[in-house]
């Protein structure tokens, strides 16, 4: 299994992937992790830390080709290899690719994963570790470019290889997901759909939704939109400016950070459009959608327009559509006509999935 992992600077893929390898090792999978950036610096000791993109493009490409040539040779000696690289670079040279199609075809990866993260943690890590001058707009554009370039690399290399977008998530929340994508193909992949902004400020309901998410992850490979949540930023910016404040306070990676409110408002349309496109892409790379509809205090379903649109997209994409309907009020025809099956509790759904997909995992139920 050869896995190419891309993602922009600021995701801290090296640490994340080291934890993936540790997780895999405990399950009997020995993975060779090749960090292209570190290998390039090791091959060119005259280049100071953080200065590699300052060298000429000719030398940069030559250095990268030399390193990838070594990785191709090593890949023939190891059963499992992860190549940690970028799909694009943005620097003083402008935007340019970080891979070579000829060498990528020689490597012949089985799997491409593009890691993504929210603009807030990206901003914090870049300020902590890289000191790259950037705006929030730069980050959101770069993230989109990285996804597109990775998909182009997959399509131009091995169309039979799988391609996934995977959010880094909080702490270690998606390390197991990464492992499952690579080594547990028998598991079905599910996009988790649930109201988010619609139930903000309702702690009991948020706890209920978290329990649903955690429950589904015991059996399915789950793409969870809550692993990358930044839709709240424009709202915070609007509230700050109404109060006469120029900044908003957010807590990211264990520290409190101030973001410029006007800068956040400038990327509101980008955030919204990327959420729209990204959630549909996550549905497309899944086998099914599992939608959780809680009940509001007035007895009405907490059914947001976003959830409705996701259900319709999944139905039109010929995905399996499952709905966990918690309200006492019966679902409308727009739910019943698009859903393959409707459940009344997450446990009922999980029992069905275990039976339907013939999982032989340990008992997950009381």
C-alpha positions as CSV (number, residue, x, y, z in Angstrom):
1,X,0.0,0.0,0.0
2,X,1.6,3.3,-1.2
3,X,-0.2,6.3,0.2
4,X,0.5,9.9,-1.0
5,X,-0.6,12.5,1.5
6,X,-0.8,16.1,0.6
7,X,-1.9,19.3,2.4
8,X,-0.8,22.8,2.7
9,X,1.8,24.2,5.1
10,X,0.3,24.6,8.6
11,X,-1.5,21.3,8.9
12,X,1.4,19.7,10.7
13,X,1.1,16.5,8.7
14,X,4.4,15.2,9.9
15,X,3.3,14.8,13.5
16,X,-0.1,13.6,12.5
17,X,1.3,10.9,10.1
18,X,3.8,9.8,12.8
19,X,0.8,9.1,15.0
20,X,-0.9,7.3,12.2
21,X,2.2,5.0,11.8
22,X,2.2,4.4,15.6
23,X,-1.5,3.5,15.5
24,X,-0.9,1.2,12.6
25,X,2.1,-0.5,14.3
26,X,0.0,-1.4,17.3
27,X,-2.2,-3.3,14.8
28,X,0.6,-5.1,13.1
29,X,1.1,-2.7,10.1
30,X,4.7,-1.5,9.6
31,X,4.7,1.7,7.6
32,X,7.7,3.6,6.2
33,X,7.0,7.3,6.5
34,X,8.8,9.4,3.9
35,X,8.7,13.2,4.7
36,X,9.7,14.7,1.4
37,X,10.6,18.1,2.9
38,X,12.9,16.6,5.5
39,X,14.6,14.4,2.9
40,X,15.2,17.4,0.7
41,X,16.8,19.4,3.5
42,X,19.0,16.3,4.4
43,X,20.2,16.1,0.8
44,X,21.0,19.8,0.6
45,X,22.7,20.7,4.0
46,X,23.7,24.1,2.7
47,X,20.1,25.3,2.7
48,X,19.1,26.9,6.0
49,X,15.9,25.8,7.8
50,X,12.8,27.3,6.3
51,X,14.7,28.6,3.2
52,X,14.2,25.8,0.7
53,X,11.6,27.7,-1.3
54,X,14.0,30.6,-1.7
55,X,16.3,28.6,-4.0
56,X,15.9,28.6,-7.8
57,X,13.1,26.6,-9.2
58,X,15.5,24.6,-11.3
59,X,17.4,23.5,-8.2
60,X,14.2,23.0,-6.2
61,X,12.7,20.7,-8.9
62,X,16.0,18.8,-9.2
63,X,16.3,18.3,-5.5
64,X,12.7,17.1,-5.3
65,X,13.2,14.6,-8.2
66,X,16.3,13.2,-6.5
67,X,14.4,12.6,-3.2
68,X,11.4,11.1,-4.9
69,X,13.7,8.8,-6.9
70,X,15.0,7.5,-3.5
71,X,11.4,7.0,-2.3
72,X,10.5,5.0,-5.4
73,X,13.4,2.7,-4.7
74,X,12.5,2.3,-1.0
75,X,8.8,1.6,-1.9
76,X,10.0,-1.6,-3.6
77,X,11.4,-2.8,-0.3
78,X,8.5,-2.0,2.0
79,X,5.0,-3.3,2.0
80,X,3.4,0.0,3.2
81,X,4.7,3.5,2.5
82,X,3.3,6.9,3.3
83,X,4.7,9.8,1.2
84,X,4.2,13.1,3.0
85,X,4.4,15.9,0.4
86,X,2.6,18.9,-1.0
87,X,0.6,19.1,-4.2
88,X,1.4,22.8,-4.7
89,X,3.7,25.5,-3.5
90,X,2.9,29.2,-3.0
91,X,6.0,31.4,-2.6
92,X,7.8,34.2,-4.2
93,X,7.9,32.2,-7.4
94,X,4.1,32.3,-7.4
95,X,2.0,29.1,-7.5
96,X,3.7,26.0,-8.9
97,X,3.3,22.2,-8.6
98,X,5.1,20.2,-6.0
99,X,5.1,16.9,-7.9
100,X,6.2,15.4,-11.2
101,X,3.7,13.3,-13.1
102,X,6.4,11.0,-14.5
103,X,7.7,10.1,-11.1
104,X,4.3,9.9,-9.6
105,X,3.4,7.3,-12.2
106,X,6.6,5.4,-11.3
107,X,5.6,5.5,-7.7
108,X,2.1,4.3,-8.7
109,X,0.3,5.1,-5.4
110,X,-2.7,3.1,-4.3
111,X,-4.3,5.9,-2.4
112,X,-4.2,9.7,-2.4
113,X,-5.4,11.6,0.7
114,X,-5.5,15.4,0.8
115,X,-5.5,16.7,4.4
116,X,-7.4,19.9,5.2
117,X,-7.9,22.0,8.3
118,X,-9.7,25.2,9.4
119,X,-8.3,28.6,8.7
120,X,-8.0,29.3,12.5
121,X,-5.6,26.3,13.3
122,X,-3.7,26.9,10.0
123,X,-3.2,30.5,11.0
124,X,-2.0,29.6,14.5
125,X,0.4,26.9,13.3
126,X,1.9,29.2,10.6
127,X,2.5,31.9,13.1
128,X,4.0,29.5,15.7
129,X,6.3,27.5,13.4
130,X,6.8,29.0,10.0
131,X,6.4,32.8,10.2
132,X,5.0,32.9,6.6
133,X,3.3,36.1,5.9
134,X,-0.3,35.4,5.0
135,X,-3.9,36.5,5.1
136,X,-6.9,34.4,6.0
137,X,-7.8,34.7,2.3
138,X,-4.5,33.2,1.3
139,X,-5.1,30.2,3.5
140,X,-8.6,29.5,2.2
141,X,-7.5,29.8,-1.4
142,X,-4.4,27.7,-0.9
143,X,-6.5,25.0,0.7
144,X,-8.8,24.8,-2.3
145,X,-5.8,24.7,-4.7
146,X,-4.2,21.8,-2.8
147,X,-7.4,19.7,-3.0
148,X,-7.7,20.4,-6.8
149,X,-4.0,19.7,-7.5
150,X,-4.1,16.4,-5.5
151,X,-7.1,15.2,-7.4
152,X,-5.3,16.1,-10.7
153,X,-2.3,14.1,-9.5
154,X,-4.5,11.1,-8.9
155,X,-6.3,11.3,-12.2
156,X,-3.0,11.8,-14.1
157,X,-1.3,8.9,-12.3
158,X,-3.6,6.1,-11.5
159,X,-7.3,6.5,-12.0
160,X,-7.9,3.3,-10.1
161,X,-6.4,4.7,-7.0
162,X,-8.7,6.1,-4.4
163,X,-8.8,9.8,-3.6
164,X,-10.2,11.2,-0.3
165,X,-10.4,14.6,1.3
166,X,-9.8,14.2,5.0
167,X,-10.0,16.9,7.7
168,X,-7.2,16.8,10.3
169,X,-9.8,17.2,13.0
170,X,-9.2,18.0,16.7
171,X,-6.5,16.2,18.6
172,X,-6.5,12.6,17.3
173,X,-10.1,12.4,16.0
174,X,-9.3,11.4,12.4
175,X,-6.2,9.2,12.9
176,X,-8.4,6.1,13.1
177,X,-10.3,7.3,10.1
178,X,-7.1,7.5,8.1
179,X,-6.1,4.0,9.2
180,X,-9.5,2.6,8.2
181,X,-9.4,4.2,4.8
182,X,-6.0,2.6,4.1
183,X,-6.3,-0.8,5.8
184,X,-10.0,-1.6,6.4
185,X,-11.7,-1.5,3.0
186,X,-14.5,-3.8,4.3
187,X,-15.9,-0.9,6.3
188,X,-18.6,1.2,4.7
189,X,-17.9,4.9,4.4
190,X,-20.6,7.3,5.7
191,X,-21.1,11.0,5.6
192,X,-22.6,12.2,8.8
193,X,-25.3,14.8,8.4
194,X,-26.8,16.8,11.3
195,X,-27.8,20.4,12.1
196,X,-24.9,22.6,13.1
197,X,-25.6,26.4,13.1
198,X,-29.3,25.6,13.6
199,X,-28.6,24.2,17.1
200,X,-25.7,26.4,18.1
201,X,-26.1,27.5,21.7
202,X,-28.1,24.4,22.7
203,X,-25.7,22.4,24.8
204,X,-28.0,19.4,25.5
205,X,-28.7,19.0,21.8
206,X,-25.1,19.4,20.9
207,X,-24.3,16.6,23.4
208,X,-27.0,14.5,21.8
209,X,-25.5,15.0,18.3
210,X,-22.0,14.2,19.6
211,X,-23.2,10.9,21.0
212,X,-24.7,10.1,17.5
213,X,-21.4,11.0,15.8
214,X,-19.4,8.9,18.3
215,X,-21.8,6.0,17.9
216,X,-21.6,5.9,14.1
217,X,-17.8,5.9,14.3
218,X,-17.7,2.6,16.2
219,X,-18.7,0.8,13.0
220,X,-18.4,3.0,9.9
221,X,-15.7,5.0,8.4
222,X,-17.1,8.5,9.0
223,X,-16.6,11.8,7.2
224,X,-17.7,14.2,9.9
225,X,-18.3,17.9,8.8
226,X,-17.7,18.9,12.5
227,X,-14.0,18.0,12.0
228,X,-13.7,21.3,10.1
229,X,-16.0,23.9,11.5
230,X,-15.4,27.6,10.6
231,X,-18.9,28.8,9.6
232,X,-19.2,30.5,13.0
233,X,-16.4,33.0,12.2
234,X,-18.4,35.4,10.0
235,X,-21.1,35.5,12.6
236,X,-18.6,36.4,15.3
237,X,-17.2,39.1,13.1
238,X,-20.6,40.6,12.5
239,X,-21.3,40.7,16.3
240,X,-17.9,42.2,17.0
241,X,-18.3,45.0,14.5
242,X,-21.8,45.7,15.9
243,X,-20.3,46.1,19.3
244,X,-17.6,48.4,17.9
245,X,-14.8,45.9,18.1
246,X,-12.1,45.4,15.4
247,X,-11.2,41.8,16.4
248,X,-12.8,38.6,17.5
249,X,-11.5,36.2,20.1
250,X,-11.3,32.5,19.3
251,X,-9.8,29.6,21.2
252,X,-7.6,27.5,18.9
253,X,-5.1,24.7,19.7
254,X,-5.2,25.5,23.3
255,X,-4.6,29.3,23.0
256,X,-6.7,32.4,22.7
257,X,-6.2,34.2,19.4
258,X,-7.5,37.5,18.0
259,X,-8.6,37.6,14.4
260,X,-9.2,40.8,12.4
261,X,-13.0,41.1,12.1
262,X,-12.9,42.8,8.7
263,X,-10.5,40.2,7.4
264,X,-12.9,37.4,8.5
265,X,-15.9,39.1,6.8
266,X,-13.9,39.3,3.6
267,X,-13.7,35.5,3.5
268,X,-17.4,34.9,4.4
269,X,-18.4,34.0,0.8
270,X,-15.3,31.8,0.5
271,X,-16.2,29.9,3.7
272,X,-19.8,29.4,2.6
273,X,-18.9,28.3,-0.9
274,X,-16.3,25.8,0.3
275,X,-18.6,24.3,2.9
276,X,-21.2,23.8,0.1
277,X,-18.7,22.2,-2.2
278,X,-16.8,20.3,0.4
279,X,-19.8,18.6,2.0
280,X,-21.0,17.4,-1.4
281,X,-17.5,16.1,-2.1
282,X,-17.5,14.2,1.2
283,X,-20.9,12.7,0.3
284,X,-19.6,11.7,-3.2
285,X,-16.6,9.8,-1.6
286,X,-18.9,7.9,0.8
287,X,-21.1,4.9,0.3
288,X,-24.0,6.4,2.3
289,X,-25.3,9.4,4.2
290,X,-26.5,9.0,7.8
291,X,-28.6,11.9,8.9
292,X,-29.5,12.6,12.5
293,X,-32.6,14.8,13.0
294,X,-33.1,15.8,16.7
295,X,-36.3,17.2,18.2
296,X,-36.5,20.8,19.3
297,X,-38.1,21.8,22.6
298,X,-41.4,22.7,20.8
299,X,-41.5,19.2,19.3
300,X,-40.5,20.2,15.8
301,X,-37.7,18.5,14.0
302,X,-34.3,20.3,13.9
303,X,-34.2,20.0,10.2
304,X,-31.9,22.6,8.6
305,X,-31.9,23.6,4.9
306,X,-28.3,22.3,4.8
307,X,-29.3,18.8,6.0
308,X,-32.2,18.7,3.5
309,X,-29.9,19.7,0.7
310,X,-27.4,17.0,1.7
311,X,-30.1,14.4,1.8
312,X,-31.2,15.4,-1.7
313,X,-27.7,15.4,-3.1
314,X,-27.0,11.9,-1.7
315,X,-30.3,10.6,-3.1
316,X,-29.5,12.0,-6.6
317,X,-26.0,10.6,-6.4
318,X,-27.5,7.1,-5.8
319,X,-26.0,6.8,-2.4
320,X,-27.7,4.9,0.4
321,X,-29.7,7.4,2.5
322,X,-30.4,6.6,6.1
323,X,-32.2,8.9,8.5
324,X,-32.3,8.7,12.3
325,X,-35.5,10.6,13.1
326,X,-35.9,11.5,16.8
327,X,-39.0,13.8,16.8
328,X,-42.4,12.3,17.7
329,X,-43.9,14.2,14.7
330,X,-43.8,12.0,11.6
331,X,-41.3,12.9,8.9
332,X,-42.5,14.6,5.7
333,X,-42.8,12.9,2.3
334,X,-39.6,14.7,1.3
335,X,-37.8,12.5,3.9
336,X,-39.7,9.3,3.4
337,X,-39.4,9.3,-0.4
338,X,-35.6,9.8,-0.4
339,X,-34.6,7.7,2.5
340,X,-33.7,4.0,2.1
341,X,-34.5,3.4,5.7
342,X,-35.6,5.6,8.7
343,X,-34.6,4.7,12.3
344,X,-35.8,6.0,15.6
345,X,-32.5,5.8,17.5
346,X,-28.8,5.6,16.7
347,X,-28.6,2.2,18.4
348,X,-31.3,0.9,16.1
349,X,-29.3,2.2,13.1
350,X,-26.1,0.7,14.3
351,X,-27.7,-2.8,14.8
352,X,-29.1,-2.6,11.3
353,X,-25.7,-1.6,9.8
354,X,-23.9,-4.5,11.6
355,X,-26.4,-7.0,10.3
356,X,-26.8,-5.5,6.8
357,X,-23.0,-5.2,6.1
358,X,-22.1,-8.4,8.0
359,X,-19.6,-6.9,10.3
360,X,-17.9,-9.4,12.6
361,X,-16.6,-6.8,15.1
362,X,-17.1,-7.3,18.8
363,X,-20.6,-6.6,20.2
364,X,-21.3,-2.8,20.2
365,X,-24.5,-2.9,22.1
366,X,-25.8,-3.6,25.5
